[in-house]
Amino acid sequence: SRLLLDSVRHLHISPQPTDMAAYSLTPSQRHTLAAICDTFLPQLSGEQEQEMLRRRLGLDPEHLKAWCRSSASDLSVPAFIEGALAAGHLPTDSRQELEMVLNAMSTRLGMLLLCGTDTAFASLPHADRERCLMSLRDSRFATKRKIFQTLKAMTSVNAFSRNTSRSNPHNKGADKNSLWSVLDFEGPPSAEEARAEADARGREEFVYAMLNDSIERDTTLTVDAVIVGSGCGGSVVAAELAAAGQRVLVLEKARYFKRSEITGGEGDAYDSLYERGCLVATEDSGIAVLAGSAFGGGTAVNWACCLRTPSYVKEEWAGEHGLKAFTDGTFDASLDAVCSRIGVTSEGVAHSKNNELLAQACEKLGYPCDVAPQNMADVGPLAPGAHFIGSGDRFGLKQSTPETFLKDAATAAVPAMFADRCYVERVLHKDGVAQGVRCRIVGADGTTEHTLIVNAPRVVVCCGSLHSPALLLRSGLANTNRQIGKNLRLHPVSGVVGIMPNDVAIWRGAPMTLVSDVVAKGPVGDNYGAKLECPLLLPGIASSVTPWKDGAAFKDRMLDYKRLFSMIVLTRDKGSGEVRIDKEGTPRLYYKVGEHDLKSLADGVEKALRLVEAAGAESILMAHELTPLPLPPQSDPKARAVELEKIIAQTRQLGFPLYKAPLFSAHQMGTCRMGSDPKTSVVKPTCESWECSGLYVIDASTFPTATGTNPMVTTLGIAHMVAQGLKKGTSSIPSKL
């Protein structure tokens, strides 16, 4: 399928400038992008609008008219996409491929290659544009399907994730976002409401001071320990070392935001709190990868689900990887400590309507269903801020690392120091001993980058499973065993959605408060199976998984948003992939789902389909189907059962074809594996590098395998356990291979 892009490259198109500060699309590319976006999300014709008003009688007619009349351009979608490119959210080669597609679709020859018509895309009538996009969607070539899925997702997510109350000319009234209002989606509370709620609950904000304010030139500093990353691993280590009287500096590549600087909006969060603007995907299989890139790491944006490391995982790590601390009580003591600090509880957890439907369906079918412990300060019904927890915490509700461990580090007797917007280029080392790090840091003026050298006898890498291996690979370690970046686990996720007869309002309430282990044992009973959980599904992400048949049908289907009952199938993957770095040192992900894990996914999807039916869904929405799959009424259980079996059989037969059945990942693990054997691991049981004394990796990248659970608590526990040895300065295993 690479032949397509190779053909497009031969159109003699001049490359775009590589200076991203001066980046912009060409007028031709911009014109074509607008035409594509307005085809995915068009202004409906007068006849289509009248039909929509007739069919959707229960909706506010003025908001519905605005819905029908709003195009992607009215919502500034093309400008948001261009802004994402200018911000560097796509690696250079991926951006250039997108530019080539836009160039090709601007020419007769390019359109002939891509869509089989010799007219530039923007010059085609609307119906012909839709047919061209359909031809990409249904192509037998994966590259064409990738083009469709990429452009469709970028359009829909930017359209529905942003508050366009002041920009869309079709809105009903001032300060009204008709696209949200017609869905009954109220959007995030105002900054004033969030601040008043936090104050009323006594959740005082701790404001961090950043070292950047003192940086006006290239600078060298000396500390006892430099910690790269402020997430689960870095925060706990910083707190423990600072409490022990060590001078600690925490470096974070993302920007630190005060609560008042966070809008709570889905699109704004993707731009500023997620890795590469939420545009990370595996290079060879198109799995969308959501990873936090924020002060506090993933804890700043993850949901509050706090599942402890399963016993069978701890036993596997101890038995197969020589990590005895996971079964001798050492790790469990650390788990207890971190869970206490972040306030994990399963008592009094209230459930959203979406979670209630899962519980009811599980009870009806006899499936197990348990409370997922939470680390929110308020686990009651509709706790303010709970349903926007993935867009940054303005309420001080989630006891994330900025509210707990980083605060502990900052208020220790020897306070830790912090720097944001600080990109660590490499670890400095000599003769197998770590000496510090070299970084690029934004200085006091807020724009100028300076070189920062930090000398430290201990370098603790806590960048997560994407960036920790990338940093090690950039740092020139010998990597004798070729294990750095290997063993990437993603917990591949597929979704199943039911359209219910009544409103669910999936966005109201905490998202993931229940979990079913009905398929957790896996296809062969080895505990490599899947969990069924309820996701957070805000309008942007919901639109990205809503099938697109044509513009009018897509708009009509999105109007069912408030009736969606949604589940995810989260797989404990036995197979693995790899993180490599490109010529710019950027991590790139390679991962193909193995046969065992595909079977596990399919088993989970089957159970999810049965649950959706048991919950009373009128129809089932599958991303690879162009229209919802209707179910007979509940009054005819026999016909309903027959149709369900037919849907399950069809779903199993289809499987998960590339760029047709989308898969996701919100958990990345394993790329700097911990173990007792230097031939098969990157770090020792103490998390110190086998190749470089004084260099530690402490985050989810050290997991020997996937856990099959949300990895936050496991990562916090590992960090706490390893930090006890770091405080004592002990290491019993030599670091040279």
C-alpha positions in Angstrom: 0.0 0.0 0.0 3.0 2.3 0.1 2.9 2.5 -3.7 0.2 5.1 -3.4 2.3 7.5 -1.4 5.3 6.7 -3.6 3.2 7.7 -6.6 2.1 10.9 -5.0 5.7 11.8 -4.2 6.4 11.8 -7.9 4.1 14.8 -8.5 7.1 17.1 -8.0 5.7 18.9 -5.1 8.0 21.4 -3.3 8.5 20.5 0.4 7.1 22.7 3.1 9.6 24.7 5.3 10.9 22.8 8.3 10.9 25.9 10.5 7.7 25.3 12.4 7.7 28.9 13.8 7.0 30.0 10.2 4.8 27.1 9.2 1.6 27.4 7.3 -0.2 25.5 4.6 -0.1 26.8 1.1 -3.2 28.5 -0.2 -4.0 25.5 -2.4 -3.6 23.0 0.5 -5.7 25.2 2.8 -8.4 25.4 0.1 -8.5 21.7 -0.3 -8.4 21.0 3.4 -11.5 23.3 3.9 -13.3 21.4 1.1 -12.5 18.1 2.7 -13.6 19.2 6.2 -16.8 20.7 4.8 -17.6 17.4 3.1 -17.2 15.5 6.3 -19.3 18.1 8.2 -21.4 20.1 5.6 -24.1 22.7 5.8 -27.2 20.6 5.0 -29.5 21.6 2.2 -32.9 23.2 2.9 -34.6 19.9 2.2 -32.3 18.0 4.5 -32.8 20.5 7.2 -36.6 20.2 7.0 -36.3 16.4 7.1 -34.1 16.6 10.2 -36.6 19.0 11.9 -39.4 16.6 11.1 -37.6 13.5 12.4 -36.1 15.1 15.5 -39.2 16.7 17.0 -38.1 16.5 20.6 -35.1 18.8 20.1 -34.9 22.6 20.3 -35.7 23.6 16.7 -33.5 26.7 16.7 -30.5 24.8 18.0 -31.3 22.0 15.5 -31.4 24.5 12.7 -27.9 25.8 13.7 -26.8 22.2 13.8 -27.9 21.6 10.3 -26.4 24.9 9.0 -23.0 24.7 10.6 -20.2 23.5 8.5 -16.7 22.5 9.5 -15.4 25.9 8.3 -18.0 27.7 10.4 -16.5 26.0 13.4 -12.9 26.9 12.3 -12.0 23.2 12.0 -9.5 23.7 9.1 -7.7 26.4 11.1 -7.5 24.1 14.2 -6.0 21.4 12.0 -3.5 23.8 10.6 -2.7 25.0 14.1 -2.0 21.4 15.2 0.4 21.0 12.3 2.2 24.3 13.1 2.5 23.2 16.8 4.4 20.1 15.7 1.8 17.6 16.8 2.7 15.4 13.9 6.3 14.3 13.3 7.9 15.9 10.2 7.5 12.9 7.9 3.8 12.4 9.0 3.1 16.0 8.4 4.7 15.9 5.0 2.6 12.9 4.1 -0.5 14.8 5.0 0.7 17.7 2.9 1.3 15.4 0.0 -2.3 14.1 0.3 -3.6 17.7 0.2 -1.4 18.5 -2.7 -2.6 15.4 -4.6 -6.2 16.2 -3.9 -5.6 19.7 -5.3 -4.6 18.3 -8.7 -6.3 16.3 -11.5 -3.5 13.7 -11.6 -3.4 13.3 -7.8 -7.2 12.8 -7.7 -6.9 10.3 -10.4 -4.5 8.3 -8.3 -6.4 8.6 -5.1 -10.1 8.7 -6.1 -10.3 7.7 -9.7 -11.5 11.1 -10.9 -9.6 13.7 -12.9 -11.0 16.8 -11.1 -9.5 18.6 -8.1 -11.4 17.7 -5.0 -12.5 21.3 -4.2 -13.9 21.7 -7.7 -16.2 18.7 -7.4 -19.9 19.0 -6.6 -20.7 18.0 -3.0 -22.2 14.6 -3.9 -19.1 13.8 -5.9 -16.8 14.8 -3.0 -18.7 12.5 -0.7 -18.3 9.6 -3.2 -14.5 10.3 -3.3 -14.3 10.1 0.5 -16.4 6.9 0.4 -14.0 5.4 -2.1 -11.1 6.1 0.3 -13.1 4.6 3.2 -13.9 1.4 1.4 -10.7 1.0 -0.5 -8.9 -2.4 -0.5 -5.7 -0.4 0.1 -4.9 0.3 3.8 -3.1 3.5 2.9 -6.3 5.0 1.4 -8.3 3.9 4.4 -5.7 5.5 6.6 -6.1 8.8 4.7 -9.9 8.7 5.2 -9.7 7.8 8.9 -7.1 10.5 9.6 -9.0 13.3 7.9 -12.4 12.2 9.3 -11.1 12.0 12.9 -9.3 15.3 12.7 -12.4 17.0 11.3 -14.9 15.5 13.7 -12.9 15.8 16.9 -12.1 19.5 16.3 -15.7 20.2 15.4 -17.3 18.7 18.5 -14.6 19.0 21.2 -14.5 22.8 21.2 -16.7 25.5 22.5 -17.7 27.5 19.4 -20.3 29.7 21.2 -18.5 32.9 20.1 -17.3 31.8 16.6 -20.1 29.9 14.9 -22.3 32.4 13.1 -25.3 30.0 13.2 -25.5 29.7 17.0 -28.8 30.5 18.7 -28.1 33.5 20.8 -25.0 35.0 22.3 -22.7 32.6 24.2 -24.6 29.6 23.1 -22.9 26.6 21.5 -25.8 25.1 19.5 -23.8 22.0 18.6 -23.5 21.2 22.3 -26.9 22.5 23.3 -28.8 20.4 20.8 -27.0 17.3 22.3 -28.0 18.5 25.8 -24.2 18.6 26.6 -23.7 21.5 28.9 -19.9 21.7 28.5 -17.4 22.3 31.3 -18.4 24.7 34.1 -17.0 28.2 34.1 -13.8 29.1 35.8 -15.7 30.9 38.4 -17.9 27.9 39.2 -14.9 25.6 39.4 -13.0 28.0 41.8 -16.1 28.5 44.0 -16.6 24.7 44.3 -13.0 24.1 45.1 -13.1 26.9 47.7 -16.3 25.6 49.3 -14.8 22.1 49.6 -11.5 23.5 51.2 -9.4 22.3 48.3 -6.8 25.0 48.3 -4.6 25.1 45.3 -0.8 24.7 45.8 0.9 26.9 43.3 4.3 25.7 42.1 7.3 27.9 41.4 9.2 27.1 38.2 12.9 27.3 37.9 12.4 28.7 34.4 11.8 32.2 35.8 15.5 32.4 36.8 16.9 31.1 33.5 18.2 33.9 31.3 21.2 32.3 29.7 22.8 28.8 29.3 23.0 27.5 32.8 24.6 24.7 34.8 23.2 23.4 38.0 24.3 20.7 40.5 21.8 18.6 42.6 21.7 15.3 44.3 19.1 13.8 42.0 17.6 15.0 38.7 14.2 13.5 37.9 13.0 13.6 34.3 9.2 13.6 34.3 6.6 14.5 36.9 4.1 11.7 36.5 3.5 8.6 38.7 7.2 7.6 38.9 8.9 10.9 39.1 6.5 12.4 41.6 6.8 9.6 44.2 10.6 9.5 43.9 10.8 13.3 44.2 8.7 13.2 47.4 10.6 10.4 49.0 14.1 11.8 48.2 13.2 15.3 49.2 11.8 14.0 52.5 15.1 12.3 53.0 16.9 15.7 52.7 18.3 15.3 49.2 18.4 18.2 46.7 16.0 17.2 43.9 15.2 18.8 40.6 12.2 17.6 38.6 12.2 18.4 34.9 9.0 18.3 32.9 8.8 18.8 29.1 5.1 20.0 29.3 3.9 23.4 30.5 2.7 23.8 34.1 -0.8 25.2 34.3 -2.5 26.6 37.3 -6.1 25.5 37.8 -7.4 28.9 36.5 -5.4 28.4 33.2 -7.2 25.1 32.4 -10.6 25.5 30.6 -11.9 22.0 31.2 -12.7 21.8 27.4 -12.0 18.6 25.6 -10.3 20.1 22.6 -8.2 22.5 24.7 -7.1 19.5 26.8 -6.0 17.6 23.8 -4.0 20.6 22.6 -2.2 21.3 25.9 -2.3 18.2 28.2 -1.9 15.2 25.8 1.1 13.9 23.9 1.3 15.5 20.5 -2.2 17.0 20.7 -3.7 13.5 20.9 -2.4 12.6 17.4 -0.1 9.7 18.4 -0.7 6.4 16.6 1.2 3.3 15.9 3.0 3.6 12.6 2.1 0.1 11.3 -1.3 -0.5 12.7 -3.0 2.8 13.2 -3.8 2.3 16.9 -4.7 5.7 18.4 -2.5 6.2 21.5 -3.6 8.6 24.2 -0.9 9.6 26.6 -0.7 12.5 29.0 1.9 15.2 28.5 1.4 17.5 31.5 2.7 18.6 34.8 1.7 15.5 36.8 2.1 13.3 33.8 -0.8 10.9 33.0 -2.3 11.5 36.5 -3.3 15.0 35.3 -5.7 13.6 32.7 -6.4 10.0 33.5 -9.6 8.8 35.0 -9.8 8.0 38.7 -9.9 4.2 38.4 -7.4 2.7 40.8 -7.1 -1.0 40.3 -4.3 -2.7 42.3 -1.9 -5.1 40.6 -3.5 -8.5 40.3 -2.0 -11.4 42.3 -1.4 -13.4 39.1 0.6 -10.5 37.6 2.8 -10.2 40.7 3.4 -14.0 40.7 4.3 -13.9 37.1 6.8 -11.1 37.6 8.3 -12.9 40.6 8.5 -16.3 39.0 9.4 -15.5 35.4 11.4 -12.3 35.8 13.1 -12.9 39.2 11.4 -10.0 40.9 10.8 -11.4 44.4 9.7 -8.1 45.9 6.4 -8.4 44.2 5.4 -11.5 46.2 7.4 -11.2 49.5 5.3 -8.3 50.8 7.7 -5.4 49.9 5.6 -4.2 46.9 2.3 -4.7 48.7 3.5 -2.4 51.5 4.3 0.2 49.0 1.0 -0.2 47.3 -0.7 0.4 50.6 1.3 3.5 51.2 0.6 5.1 47.8 -3.1 4.2 47.8 -3.4 5.8 51.2 -1.7 9.0 50.1 -4.0 9.5 47.0 -7.1 8.5 49.0 -8.2 5.4 47.1 -11.6 4.2 48.2 -14.3 1.8 47.0 -16.7 2.9 49.7 -19.7 5.0 48.7 -18.8 5.2 45.0 -21.7 6.6 43.0 -22.2 5.4 39.5 -23.2 7.3 36.4 -26.2 6.1 34.3 -23.7 4.5 31.9 -22.1 2.5 34.7 -25.5 1.6 36.2 -26.5 0.1 32.8 -23.4 -2.0 32.9 -24.2 -3.3 36.4 -27.8 -4.1 35.5 -26.8 -5.9 32.4 -24.1 -7.9 34.2 -26.6 -8.9 36.9 -29.1 -10.0 34.2 -26.5 -12.2 32.5 -24.7 -13.4 35.6 -21.4 -11.7 34.7 -19.1 -10.5 37.5 -19.1 -6.8 38.1 -17.2 -5.0 40.8 -16.6 -1.4 42.0 -13.4 0.1 40.6 -11.8 2.0 43.5 -11.4 5.7 42.9 -9.0 8.4 44.0 -11.4 11.4 43.9 -12.0 13.5 47.0 -15.7 13.3 46.3 -17.1 10.0 45.0 -20.7 10.9 45.5 -23.4 11.3 42.8 -22.5 13.7 40.0 -19.6 15.1 41.9 -18.8 18.5 40.3 -15.9 18.1 37.9 -16.0 14.3 37.8 -17.2 14.1 34.2 -14.5 16.4 32.9 -11.7 14.6 34.8 -9.9 13.7 31.6 -9.6 17.4 30.6 -7.6 18.6 33.6 -8.7 19.0 37.2 -9.8 22.5 38.0 -11.7 21.4 41.1 -8.9 19.8 43.0 -11.1 16.8 42.9 -8.8 14.0 41.7 -5.9 13.4 44.1 -3.4 13.4 41.2 0.3 13.9 41.7 0.2 17.7 41.7 -2.2 17.5 44.6 -0.2 14.8 46.5 3.3 13.6 45.8 4.6 16.7 43.9 3.2 18.9 46.7 4.9 16.7 49.3 8.2 17.2 47.4 7.7 20.9 47.1 7.0 21.3 50.8 9.7 19.0 52.2 12.3 20.2 54.6 14.6 20.4 51.6 12.1 21.5 49.0 12.4 20.0 45.5 12.8 22.3 42.6 10.8 22.2 39.4 11.2 23.2 35.8 8.6 23.0 33.1 8.9 23.3 29.3 12.3 21.5 29.7 13.1 18.9 27.1 15.9 16.5 28.1 18.0 15.8 25.1 20.3 13.2 26.6 21.6 11.6 29.8 25.2 12.5 30.3 27.4 9.6 31.3 31.1 8.6 31.3 32.7 5.2 31.7 29.4 3.6 32.6 28.5 6.1 35.3 25.6 8.7 35.0 26.7 12.3 35.4 23.6 14.3 34.7 21.4 15.5 31.8 21.5 18.1 29.0 18.3 19.9 28.3 16.6 22.7 26.3 14.6 24.9 28.6 12.3 27.9 27.9 13.7 30.8 29.9 12.4 33.7 31.9 11.0 35.6 28.9 8.7 32.6 28.1 10.0 32.1 24.6 13.8 31.8 24.3 15.3 28.4 24.7 18.5 27.9 26.6 20.8 25.0 27.3 20.6 23.6 30.8 23.2 21.2 32.1 22.2 19.5 35.3 25.0 17.6 37.1 23.8 14.9 39.4 25.1 11.5 40.6 21.6 10.1 40.2 19.5 10.5 37.1 16.0 9.2 37.4 14.2 8.8 34.1 10.4 8.8 34.5 9.2 9.9 31.1 6.7 7.1 30.5 6.8 4.2 28.1 7.2 6.4 25.0 9.8 8.9 26.1 11.9 6.9 28.6 13.3 4.5 25.9 13.6 7.4 23.5 15.8 9.3 26.0 17.9 6.2 26.6 18.3 5.6 22.9 19.3 9.3 22.3 21.8 9.1 25.1 24.2 6.7 23.4 23.9 3.8 25.8 25.5 0.6 24.3 22.1 -1.2 24.4 24.1 -4.4 24.1 21.0 -6.7 24.6 18.9 -4.6 22.2 16.1 -4.4 24.8 15.6 -0.6 25.0 12.3 0.2 23.5 11.3 -3.5 23.1 8.3 -5.2 24.9 5.9 -2.3 24.2 2.5 -3.2 25.6 -0.6 -1.1 24.9 -3.7 -2.7 26.4 -5.5 -2.5 23.0 -9.0 -1.3 23.3 -12.1 -1.8 21.2 -15.5 -0.2 21.9 -19.1 -1.3 21.7 -21.9 1.2 21.8 -25.6 0.7 22.2 -28.3 3.3 21.3 -30.8 3.2 24.2 -34.5 4.1 24.1 -34.0 6.7 26.8 -31.3 9.3 27.6 -28.1 8.1 29.2 -26.0 11.3 29.2 -22.7 9.4 29.2 -20.8 12.5 30.2 -22.5 13.0 33.5 -20.8 11.5 36.5 -17.4 9.8 37.0 -16.6 7.5 34.0 -15.0 4.2 35.1 -16.5 3.2 38.4 -17.3 -0.5 37.6 -15.3 -3.3 36.0 -16.3 -6.7 34.8 -13.7 -9.6 34.6 -16.0 -11.9 32.7 -13.3 -12.5 30.1 -10.2 -11.6 32.1 -8.9 -15.2 32.2 -8.4 -15.0 28.4 -8.9 -17.5 25.5 -6.6 -20.2 27.1 -7.1 -19.4 30.8 -3.7 -17.8 31.4 -5.1 -14.4 32.6 -4.2 -12.7 29.3 -7.8 -11.7 28.7 -9.8 -8.5 28.8 -11.7 -6.3 31.2 -15.0 -4.6 30.3 -15.3 -1.0 31.6 -17.2 2.2 30.9 -15.2 5.0 29.3 -15.4 8.8 29.4 -16.9 9.7 26.1 -17.0 13.4 25.5 -18.4 14.7 22.1 -15.1 14.9 20.3 -14.0 11.3 20.9 -17.6 10.2 20.4 -17.7 11.8 17.0 -14.4 10.1 16.0 -15.9 6.6 16.5 -19.3 7.5 15.0 -19.5 5.9 11.5 -19.5 8.3 8.5 -21.7 7.3 5.6 -22.2 10.8 4.3 -22.4 14.3 5.9 -26.2 14.3 6.5 -26.2 10.8 8.0 -23.3 11.6 10.2 -25.0 14.7 11.6 -28.2 12.7 12.2 -26.3 9.9 13.9 -24.5 12.3 16.3 -27.8 13.5 17.5 -28.1 10.2 19.3 -25.2 11.0 21.5 -27.1 11.4 24.7 -28.7 8.0 24.3 -25.4 6.1 24.0 -24.5 3.3 26.4 -20.8 2.7 25.8 -18.3 0.0 27.0 -14.7 -0.7 26.2 -12.9 -4.0 25.9 -9.4 -3.5 27.4 -7.1 -6.3 26.5 -4.1 -7.6 28.6 -1.9 -8.0 25.6 0.4 -11.0 25.5 2.1 -9.8 22.3 4.3 -6.7 22.1 5.7 -4.0 19.9 8.5 -1.5 20.0 9.4 2.1 20.5 12.1 3.4 18.1 13.4 6.9 17.5 13.4 8.8 14.2 16.2 11.0 13.0 14.9 13.8 15.2 15.0 11.6 18.3 11.2 11.5 18.4 9.6 8.2 19.7 7.7 6.3 17.1 5.6 3.3 17.9 5.4 0.0 16.1 2.8 -2.6 17.2 0.7 -5.2 15.5 -1.9 -7.0 17.6 -1.1 -10.7 17.8 -3.5 -13.6 17.1 -4.0 -14.4 20.8 -4.9 -10.8 21.6 -7.2 -10.5 18.6 -9.0 -13.5 19.9 -9.2 -12.0 23.4 -10.5 -8.7 21.9 -13.2 -10.6 19.9 -14.2 -12.6 23.1 -14.6 -9.3 24.9 -16.5 -7.6 22.1 -18.9 -10.6 22.1 -19.6 -10.2 25.8 -20.0 -6.5 25.4 -22.5 -7.0 22.7 -24.5 -9.3 24.9 -24.4 -6.7 27.7 -25.6 -4.0 25.3 -28.6 -6.2 24.3 -29.3 -7.1 27.9 -29.3 -3.4 28.9 -32.2 -2.9 26.4 -30.5 -1.2 23.5 -32.6 -0.4 20.4 -29.6 -0.8 18.1 -25.9 -1.3 18.2 -23.3 1.1 16.8 -20.1 -0.4 15.5 -17.4 1.8 14.1 -16.9 -0.5 11.1 -20.6 -0.5 10.2 -22.0 2.5 8.2 -25.4 2.3 10.0 -26.6 1.2 13.4 -27.5 -2.5 13.6 -31.1 -2.6 14.8 -32.4 -5.1 17.4 -36.0 -6.3 17.5 -38.0 -4.9 20.4 -37.7 -6.4 23.9 -41.2 -7.6 23.6 -40.0 -10.2 21.0 -37.1 -11.8 22.9 -36.8 -14.7 20.5 -36.2 -12.5 17.4 -34.0 -10.3 19.5 -31.8 -13.3 20.5 -31.6 -14.5 16.9 -30.5 -11.0 15.6 -27.9 -10.7 18.4 -26.3 -14.0 17.4 -26.2 -12.9 13.8 -24.5 -9.6 14.8 -22.0 -11.5 17.0 -21.2 -13.9 14.1 -20.7 -11.0 11.6 -18.5 -9.2 14.1 -16.3 -12.2 14.7 -16.0 -12.9 10.9 -15.0 -9.3 10.2 -12.4 -9.1 13.0 -10.4 -5.9 13.3 -9.2 -5.0 9.8 -6.6 -2.2 9.5 -8.2 1.3 9.4 -11.7 -0.1 9.4 -12.2 -1.2 13.0 -10.4 1.4 15.1 -8.4 0.4 18.1 -7.2 2.6 20.9 -4.6 2.6 23.7 -4.5 4.7 26.9 -2.0 2.6 28.7 1.6 2.2 27.5 4.0 -0.2 29.3 7.1 -2.3 29.2 9.7 -0.5 27.0 12.4 -0.5 29.7 11.6 -3.8 31.2 12.7 -4.6 34.8 14.2 -8.1 35.5 16.9 -10.1 37.1 18.5 -11.2 33.8 20.5 -8.5 32.0 20.0 -10.4 28.7 16.3 -9.8 28.7 15.8 -6.6 30.7 16.8 -2.9 30.6 16.9 -2.3 34.3 17.6 -4.3 37.5 15.1 -5.1 40.2 16.2 -1.8 41.7 15.3 0.0 38.5 18.9 0.9 37.9 20.3 0.5 34.4 22.3 -2.6 33.7 24.6 -0.5 31.6 25.1 2.7 33.5 25.5 3.1 37.3 23.4 5.9 38.8 20.9 5.9 36.0 17.4 4.7 37.0 14.2 4.3 35.0 11.1 4.4 37.2 7.7 4.4 35.4 5.4 2.1 33.6 8.1 1.3 31.1 9.7 -1.0 33.7 6.7 -3.4 33.7 7.9 -6.9 32.6 4.4 -7.5 31.1 1.1 -5.8 30.7 -0.9 -5.8 33.9 -4.4 -5.9 32.4 -5.3 -3.1 34.8 -5.1 0.7 34.7 -1.3 1.1 35.4 -1.3 4.2 37.7 -1.4 2.4 41.0 1.2 -0.2 40.0 3.5 2.5 38.8 3.1 4.5 42.0 3.8 1.4 44.0 7.0 0.5 42.1 8.3 4.1 42.5 7.7 4.0 46.2 9.3 0.6 46.6 12.4 1.6 44.6 12.7 5.0 46.3 13.4 3.3 49.6 16.6 1.9 48.3 17.5 5.2 46.6 17.2 7.0 49.9 19.7 4.7 51.4 22.0 4.8 48.3 22.3 1.1 48.1 22.9 -1.1 45.1 24.0 -4.6 45.3 24.2 -5.5 41.6 27.0 -4.0 39.4 25.8 -2.0 36.4 28.2 -3.0 33.7 27.1 -5.9 31.5 
